[in-house]
Amino acid sequence: MTMIAAKRINVNVPEKAYMELNIDSSRGLYNYFGQSLYKMVINPGARVNVEPKYFKKSIFYKAIKYLNNNINGEVTQNEELFVENYKDPYVYLMSLVLREKNENDYEYFSRLQDTLPVNFNNNFLEGPLIITKYYVDVLKALGLFNKADLNITGQHSPSYLRTKALRDLHRGNPHATVSILEYLEEEYNLEDKYTMYLIVAALLESGKYNEASLQISLIKALLNDEGAEFLTGVQLIQELKLTSAKHFLRTKYTDSLIDFKLENFDKYLELL
């Protein structure tokens, strides 16, 4: 998991060789999981040389089976993960969006629009952020975000409030988004990437460009994030500091909350 996290944030792990030696060992209680994840995410040419033994009934084992089948294009609704753990909200969503055999585009999207919960959806609005984010992404993709009831009366958990902040942003109330997120940062010391980018998006939507720029600088300083570096490069292009900007545009930008447009840039290049 350390190596996977390092790969996601482009950090070199000095102890990589030692970790790989341990992963390849046939000893250890969780070596099956270690080898399986290493093969899937880090090195497809690696081997899994142990049996799961004690973990075949665990959701983690069934999740690894699902991921392997997904890599091989062999996922069906009969996956053990879907059949035996359908009450898990994340598993339920994964199973729901799986395209059925011979289902055309119209049938697929119609089915999802008819079956995705948009009212009795508390299971997707509380708990781990990955569930809420996935649920919201599906709602957006199906054009159901504005139709979904994202209110839970009397609920003030951090995960729910962050969802409420996202809803307020999409419904044209970025000031409420900033207030909620500033409260969460102060109360719970939240400094995660998702929350901080959500603040940037809300500040931009509010027209507070200087504050948004400061927040981007904070993300870059605290998280060493390449997305923040890219946005810094965009800001430098805006100021026509092209030589400086190119040092920040080293990787593609993948964040889904913040968009940008370079107005009259082609005209400027023609005048050079």
C-alpha positions as CSV (number, residue, x, y, z in Angstrom):
1,M,0.0,0.0,0.0
2,T,3.0,2.3,0.6
3,M,4.2,1.7,-2.9
4,I,0.8,2.3,-4.4
5,A,0.4,5.5,-2.5
6,A,3.9,6.6,-3.6
7,K,3.0,5.9,-7.2
8,R,-0.2,7.9,-7.0
9,I,1.7,11.0,-5.8
10,N,4.9,10.4,-7.9
11,V,7.2,9.9,-4.9
12,N,10.2,7.7,-5.0
13,V,10.4,5.2,-2.1
14,P,14.0,4.6,-1.0
15,E,13.1,1.2,0.6
16,K,11.5,-0.1,-2.6
17,A,13.9,-2.9,-3.1
18,Y,13.5,-4.1,0.5
19,M,9.7,-3.9,0.2
20,E,9.8,-5.9,-3.1
21,L,11.9,-8.6,-1.3
22,N,9.3,-8.9,1.4
23,I,6.4,-8.9,-1.0
24,D,8.0,-11.8,-2.9
25,S,8.3,-13.9,0.2
26,S,6.0,-16.8,0.7
27,R,5.9,-16.1,4.5
28,G,3.6,-13.7,6.3
29,L,-0.1,-13.6,7.1
30,Y,-1.1,-11.1,4.4
31,N,1.4,-11.9,1.7
32,Y,-1.3,-13.0,-0.8
33,F,-2.9,-9.5,-0.6
34,G,0.5,-7.9,-0.9
35,Q,1.5,-9.9,-4.0
36,S,-1.9,-9.5,-5.6
37,L,-1.9,-5.7,-5.3
38,Y,1.7,-5.4,-6.3
39,K,1.0,-7.4,-9.5
40,M,-2.1,-5.4,-10.3
41,V,-0.8,-1.9,-9.7
42,I,3.0,-1.9,-9.7
43,N,4.4,-4.7,-11.8
44,P,2.1,-6.8,-14.0
45,G,4.9,-9.2,-14.7
46,A,5.2,-10.2,-11.0
47,R,3.9,-13.5,-9.7
48,V,1.5,-14.5,-6.9
49,N,3.1,-17.5,-5.4
50,V,0.9,-18.1,-2.3
51,E,-2.7,-19.1,-1.7
52,P,-5.1,-16.9,0.3
53,K,-5.9,-19.8,2.8
54,Y,-7.7,-18.0,5.7
55,F,-9.2,-15.1,3.7
56,K,-11.4,-16.6,1.1
57,K,-14.6,-15.3,2.8
58,S,-13.3,-11.8,3.3
59,I,-14.5,-8.9,1.2
60,F,-10.9,-8.0,0.4
61,Y,-10.3,-11.4,-1.2
62,K,-13.5,-11.0,-3.3
63,A,-12.5,-7.5,-4.3
64,I,-9.1,-8.7,-5.6
65,K,-10.9,-11.4,-7.6
66,Y,-13.2,-8.7,-9.0
67,L,-10.3,-6.5,-9.9
68,N,-8.4,-9.3,-11.7
69,N,-11.6,-10.2,-13.7
70,N,-12.0,-6.6,-14.5
71,I,-8.5,-6.4,-15.9
72,N,-9.2,-9.4,-18.0
73,G,-12.6,-8.1,-19.2
74,E,-14.5,-10.9,-17.5
75,V,-16.7,-9.1,-15.0
76,T,-20.3,-10.3,-14.7
77,Q,-23.2,-9.8,-12.3
78,N,-22.3,-13.2,-10.8
79,E,-19.1,-11.9,-9.1
80,E,-18.8,-13.1,-5.6
81,L,-18.3,-9.5,-4.5
82,F,-21.6,-8.5,-6.0
83,V,-23.6,-11.5,-4.8
84,E,-22.4,-11.7,-1.3
85,N,-21.6,-8.1,-0.4
86,Y,-24.4,-6.3,-2.2
87,K,-25.3,-4.4,1.0
88,D,-22.1,-2.5,0.9
89,P,-22.9,0.9,-0.7
90,Y,-19.8,1.0,-2.9
91,V,-20.2,-2.6,-4.1
92,Y,-23.9,-1.8,-4.8
93,L,-23.0,1.2,-7.0
94,M,-20.3,-0.8,-8.8
95,S,-22.8,-3.6,-9.5
96,L,-25.5,-1.1,-10.6
97,V,-23.4,0.6,-13.2
98,L,-22.1,-2.6,-14.7
99,R,-23.4,-2.9,-18.3
100,E,-25.4,-6.0,-18.9
101,K,-24.7,-8.2,-21.9
102,N,-26.3,-7.0,-25.2
103,E,-27.5,-3.8,-23.5
104,N,-27.4,-0.8,-25.9
105,D,-26.7,2.8,-24.9
106,Y,-30.4,3.7,-24.5
107,E,-31.3,0.7,-22.5
108,Y,-28.2,1.1,-20.3
109,F,-28.7,4.8,-19.4
110,S,-32.5,4.4,-19.0
111,R,-32.0,1.5,-16.6
112,L,-29.5,3.5,-14.5
113,Q,-31.7,6.6,-14.4
114,D,-34.6,4.5,-13.3
115,T,-32.8,2.5,-10.6
116,L,-30.2,4.8,-9.1
117,P,-31.5,6.0,-5.7
118,V,-31.9,9.8,-5.7
119,N,-34.1,10.2,-2.6
120,F,-33.4,7.4,-0.1
121,N,-29.7,7.7,-0.5
122,N,-28.2,8.2,3.0
123,N,-25.9,5.2,2.5
124,F,-24.1,7.1,-0.2
125,L,-23.9,10.5,1.6
126,E,-22.2,9.5,4.8
127,G,-19.1,7.4,5.5
128,P,-15.9,7.2,3.4
129,L,-15.4,9.9,0.9
130,I,-14.8,7.4,-2.0
131,I,-18.4,6.3,-1.8
132,T,-19.9,9.8,-1.9
133,K,-17.5,10.9,-4.6
134,Y,-18.4,7.9,-6.8
135,Y,-22.1,8.4,-6.2
136,V,-21.9,12.1,-7.1
137,D,-19.9,11.2,-10.2
138,V,-22.6,8.7,-11.3
139,L,-25.3,11.3,-10.6
140,K,-23.5,13.9,-12.8
141,A,-22.9,11.4,-15.6
142,L,-26.6,10.5,-15.7
143,G,-27.8,14.2,-15.5
144,L,-29.5,13.4,-12.1
145,F,-27.4,15.6,-9.8
146,N,-29.9,18.4,-9.5
147,K,-32.8,15.9,-9.0
148,A,-31.1,14.0,-6.2
149,D,-32.1,14.9,-2.6
150,L,-28.7,15.4,-0.9
151,N,-30.2,16.6,2.4
152,I,-30.1,14.6,5.6
153,T,-32.0,16.3,8.4
154,G,-30.0,16.8,11.6
155,Q,-26.8,15.3,10.1
156,H,-23.6,17.2,10.8
157,S,-20.9,14.6,10.2
158,P,-17.8,15.9,8.4
159,S,-18.4,13.5,5.4
160,Y,-21.9,14.7,5.0
161,L,-21.1,18.4,5.4
162,R,-18.5,18.1,2.7
163,T,-21.1,16.6,0.4
164,K,-23.4,19.5,1.2
165,A,-20.6,21.9,0.3
166,L,-20.3,20.2,-3.1
167,R,-24.0,20.4,-3.6
168,D,-24.1,24.1,-2.7
169,L,-21.3,24.8,-5.2
170,H,-23.1,23.1,-8.1
171,R,-26.3,24.9,-7.2
172,G,-24.8,28.4,-7.4
173,N,-24.0,29.1,-3.7
174,P,-20.2,29.0,-3.6
175,H,-20.2,31.3,-0.5
176,A,-21.9,28.6,1.5
177,T,-19.4,26.0,0.2
178,V,-16.5,28.2,1.4
179,S,-18.1,28.6,4.8
180,I,-18.7,24.9,5.3
181,L,-15.2,23.9,4.2
182,E,-13.5,26.6,6.3
183,Y,-15.5,25.3,9.3
184,L,-14.4,21.7,8.6
185,E,-10.7,22.8,8.2
186,E,-10.9,24.7,11.5
187,E,-12.9,22.1,13.5
188,Y,-11.3,18.9,12.1
189,N,-7.9,20.2,10.7
190,L,-8.8,18.8,7.3
191,E,-6.0,19.3,4.8
192,D,-6.8,16.7,2.2
193,K,-6.5,17.3,-1.5
194,Y,-10.3,16.9,-2.3
195,T,-11.4,19.5,0.4
196,M,-8.7,22.0,-0.6
197,Y,-9.5,21.8,-4.3
198,L,-13.2,22.2,-3.5
199,I,-12.3,25.4,-1.7
200,V,-10.4,26.6,-4.7
201,A,-13.3,25.9,-7.0
202,A,-15.7,27.7,-4.7
203,L,-13.4,30.8,-4.4
204,L,-13.1,30.9,-8.2
205,E,-16.8,30.7,-8.6
206,S,-17.2,33.5,-6.0
207,G,-14.8,35.7,-8.0
208,K,-12.2,35.7,-5.2
209,Y,-9.3,35.0,-7.6
210,N,-6.5,36.2,-5.2
211,E,-7.7,34.0,-2.4
212,A,-8.0,31.1,-4.9
213,S,-4.4,31.7,-6.0
214,L,-3.3,31.6,-2.4
215,Q,-5.1,28.4,-1.8
216,I,-3.4,26.8,-4.9
217,S,0.0,27.9,-3.5
218,L,-1.0,26.3,-0.1
219,I,-1.9,23.0,-1.9
220,K,1.4,23.0,-3.7
221,A,3.3,23.7,-0.4
222,L,1.5,21.2,1.8
223,L,0.8,18.3,-0.7
224,N,3.5,18.9,-3.4
225,D,0.6,18.3,-5.8
226,E,1.2,18.4,-9.6
227,G,-2.3,19.7,-10.2
228,A,-1.6,22.8,-8.2
229,E,1.7,23.2,-10.2
230,F,-0.3,23.0,-13.4
231,L,-2.8,25.7,-12.2
232,T,0.2,27.8,-11.2
233,G,1.4,27.5,-14.8
234,V,-2.0,28.6,-16.1
235,Q,-1.9,31.6,-13.8
236,L,1.5,32.5,-15.2
237,I,0.2,32.2,-18.8
238,Q,-2.5,34.6,-17.8
239,E,0.2,37.1,-16.8
240,L,2.0,36.3,-20.1
241,K,5.0,34.9,-18.2
242,L,5.4,32.0,-20.6
243,T,9.0,31.1,-19.9
244,S,8.2,30.6,-16.2
245,A,4.9,28.9,-17.0
246,K,6.5,26.0,-18.9
247,H,8.3,24.8,-15.8
248,F,5.0,24.1,-14.1
249,L,3.2,22.4,-17.0
250,R,5.0,19.0,-16.8
251,T,2.1,16.7,-16.4
252,K,-1.5,16.7,-17.7
253,Y,-4.2,18.2,-15.5
254,T,-6.8,15.7,-14.3
255,D,-8.9,17.5,-11.6
256,S,-12.6,17.5,-12.3
257,L,-13.6,20.5,-10.2
258,I,-11.7,23.3,-11.9
259,D,-11.8,24.2,-15.5
260,F,-10.0,27.0,-17.4
261,K,-10.0,28.7,-20.8
262,L,-7.2,30.8,-22.3
263,E,-9.0,33.6,-24.1
264,N,-7.4,35.3,-27.1
265,F,-4.3,33.1,-26.7
266,D,-4.2,32.1,-30.3
267,K,-4.4,35.8,-31.3
268,Y,-1.5,36.5,-29.0
269,L,0.6,33.8,-30.6
270,E,-0.1,35.1,-34.0
271,L,1.2,38.5,-33.0
272,L,4.6,37.2,-31.8
